[in-house]
Amino acid sequence: MAEPTARKQEKDFTKEVDELVADVGQLVKVSLSPSPNGGLQQGLEKLLGLEKQTRNASDLSSTSRLLLEVVQIVFESKDIDGLCLHVHQLARKHGQLRQATTTMVDRVMSFLGELDQANKIKLIDSLREVTEGKIYLEVQRARLTKQLAQIREAEGAPGTANELMQELQVETFGSMERREKMDFILEQMRLLRTQEDWEKLAIVSKKINSKWLGEAENEDLKLRFYGLMISYGSKMSRHLDLCKYYRSIHECKSVEAEPAQALAALRNAVYFVILAPYDHEQSDLLHRLAQEEEELKKIEAV
């Protein structure tokens, strides 16, 4: 994301960064000791000293490289507390370049899969603090929150997981792809189902664009959505809606390719339209289902 006010690069530090990164690499190889006299500490001090210059000169490329070098070295030293500290400090530096911060956060997020559970949670919590309130890091924060919610649910705390996920308003995120947004919203709905918060689930479901779900490449999301809506409709005894949900599932190509699944979906659609109170819409749906003559015969034969 661009800076609020464009800052012209005053100097190119590429050569200086190239030389320093090579020198620091040698220092770190000599000693990975985190003590004040260790090669690791010396290397970090040199990197941070040059980072201040590149940042003040608005050299985005060089600043990004230095931030990545710092977090990579600290991570490889297995100092997770130190990594959390450096990420906080670097992100909060005066005049820090947003894109450099984003690049750094993305790199640190890539470390999560290599950590044990305790350190993973510690780093996620730290990154969530860094990303809080920053629109240019909203996607990263959402992904971190989802990971933390998954951990909490696996620990047996679905209520906590639900609370974490409901904090997110991904439908307003301009930088998140639509498919990922829908995946987040469906996860919010699923967690609401675990809490039997049917009223909130119905509200969240309205954020899903059913027309978009109808596109062939989104069929997996469509099936997830209607599976959740069937849970809601069953709990609330919304028979006519249940008929619609099962019809939508029946129309999916992957379901059509599985005769048993297709027949089950159609059978349920028929059952629920019959159970629904008579009105114009119920009559119309009944008429539409009657057009599936060949498949209806299969239901009769079962």
N, C-alpha and C positions, 0 to 999 in steps of 0.2 A: 504494500500500500504506500502511496506517495506521502511525503512529509506534508503537514498542514500548510507550511510555507516553504516553497522550494528553496533549497540551499545549494548554492553553486559550489562545486568542488574547487577548492583552492590549490590543492597540490596532489600529485599522484605519488603514493608511497609504495608502489608495487616493488621496486627494487629493494627498498629497505626491508619490506616484509619478507621477501624471498630470502634475503641474507639472514634475517633474524630467526625465521622459522628453521632454517638449516642449523644455525648455531644452537638454538634451544633444543633441537632434536638431539644434538650431541651431548648437551648438558644433562638432559633427562636420562639418556642412556648410561651416563657415568654414575648417576645416583638418582634413585627414586625416593630418597628420603624427604619427608615433608618438613624436616627441621629447618630453621632459619638459614643454616649454612648449606643445606642440601642443594643438589643440582636442580631438583624440581622447583624449589622455592625461588632460586635465582632465575630460572627460566621464566616462571610466571611473572616475576617482577619486571623482567625485560619486556615481555609481551604486553603487560598492562601499561608500561611506560609509553610504548609506541602506540598502543591503542588510543591513549588520550590525544596524541598528536593527530592520528588519522581521523578520529571522531571530530575534533575541532576543525579539521580541514575539510570535513564532509566527504571524505574518501570512503564511499560505501563499500566498494569491493575489498579494500584493505581492512577496513574495520570488521567486516563480516569474517574475513579469513582469520583475523586475530582472535575474535570471539570464539570461533570454531576451534582454533588451536588450543585456547585456554581450557574450554570445557572438555575437549578430547583428552588432554594431558591429565586433568584432574580425575576424570572418569577412569582412565587407565591406571591411575594410582590407587583405585578402589576406595577413594575418600568421598563417600556420598554426602556426608555433612559439608565437606569443603565444596563439593559441586553445587549443592543447594545454595551455599553462601555466595559463591562466585556468580551464579546465574542471577540472584537477587541484585547483587551489587552492579553487575554489568548492565542489567536492564534499567536500572535507576540512575545511571550516570547522567549528569547534566548534558543535554543536547544529544543524547543517544539516538542513533538513526533507527527508525522503526523497522525498516527492512532488515537491518543487521540483527535486531532483537528477534524478529520473526525467524530468521535463518538459524539463530542460536537455539531458540526454543524447539524448532523442528528437529535439530540435531540431538538435543538432550532427550526429547521424546523417543528418539530411536534407540536410546539406551535401555528403556524400560523393560524390553523383552529379555534382557540379559541379567536382570537383577532378581534376587530372592524376594519373597513376598513383603517382608518388613521394609527393605530398602526401596522396593517399588512403590509402596504406599507413601513412604517418606518423600520420595522424589515427586510423585504425583501431587501430593499436598503442596509442596513447594512451588511447583509449576502452576498450580491453580491460583496460588497467591500472586505470582508474577503476572499472570494473564488476566486477573480480575479487573473488570472495568475498562479494559482496553479493547476497543472495537476491532482494531487490526489483528487482535489475537483471539477473537471470539470463536473461530472454528477450532483452534487448538484447545481452547478451554473446554469446549463442548466434548471433544474427543477424550480429553483427560477425565472429564466428569463421567463419561460413559464407562471408561475403564474402571474408575473407582466404584461406580455403581455395580458393575459386574463382580468386582471383588467382594463388596459388601453382601450382595445376594448369595454368592457362593459360601460366605461365612455364616449364612443363616439369618441375615438381616434384610429381608426384602423390603421392609418398611423404610429403612434408611436408604436403600437403593432407589426406591420410588421417590423419596424426598429430594435426593440429589438430581434425578432426571427431570423432575417437574420444575426445577429452577430454570431449565433451559427454554429459551424461546427461539428455537432454531428457524422457525418460519419467517423470522425477520432478518435472518443473516443473508446479506447480499453476496458474501464471498463463498458460501457453501453450495455445492452442486445440489440440484433438486432431488436426485435419487438419495443422496446421503441425508438430506432433510427428512424425506419420507421415512427412511430407515429409523432415524432418531424418534420421530413421532410415533411410529409403530411400537418402538421399544417403550416409550412413555405409556402407551395404551396397554401394553402387556403387563407392565408393572402395576398399573392401576387395577388391572384385573386381579392380580395377586392380592390386592388390598380390598377387593370388592367395592371399589369406589366407582360405582356405575354412573353416577351423575357426572363426575369429572371425566370419565372415559368418554361419555357421549359428547361432551364439550370439545375434548381434544380431537375426537374423530372428525369433527367438522373442518379441521385443518387439512384433511386429506382430500385431494382433488380426484374424484372418481373417474373423471374423463381421462386424466393423465394415467391413472392406473390401468385404463383400458388399452393402452399401447402395448404391443406385443412384448417389448423388452422389459416391461415392468410386471409381468405376470406373477413372478414370485412374490412381489410386494402385494399384489392384488389378493393373492391367496391368503397371505398373512392377515391382511386387513379384514377380509370377510370372515376369516376364522375367529378373529377377535370380536367382530360385530355379532356373530352368531352367539357367542358367549353372552354378550350384552342383551341381545334380543330374547334369548332363552330365559335369562334371569328376570327380565321385565315383561315377559309374556307378550311380546310384540309379534304376533303371528304373521301379519301381512309383511312386516319388514323381514322376518325370517325367510319367508318365501322369496323375497327379492334377493336376499343374501345368497341363498342356495342357487337361485337362477344365475347369479353372477359367477358363482363357482362353476356351475355346469357349463357356462359359456367359455371357460378357459381352455385353450388348445391342449395344454398338458393333461387336463382332466378328460377332455374328449378322447384323448389317446388311450385312456385307461377305462375300458367299458364298465368295470365294477364301480369305479369312482363316479363316473358320469351317471350311472343308473342310481346310485345312492343319493347324489345331489338332486337329481330330478325327482326322485321319490320323496325326499324331504320337502322340496318345493311344493309338491302336490299336497302333502299332508298339511302343511302350514297354511296354504291358501284355503283349504277346506275348513280349517279351524278358525280362520279369520272371520270377523263379523261381516255380514254382507253390506257392501256399498258399491259405488261406481268403480272405484279402483280395484276392489276385490274381484268384481265381475270381469273387469278388463284383464286382470292377471290370469284368471281362470280360463278365459278365452284364449289368451296367448299360449298358455301351457297345453291347451287342447290341440294346438298345431303340431306338437311333438308326438304325432300319432304313432309312429313306429316304435319309439322308445317307451311310450306309455303302454304299449302292448307287452313289452318285456317286463314292466312292473307288474302287470296283471298275471304274468306267467310265473312270477316268483312265489 
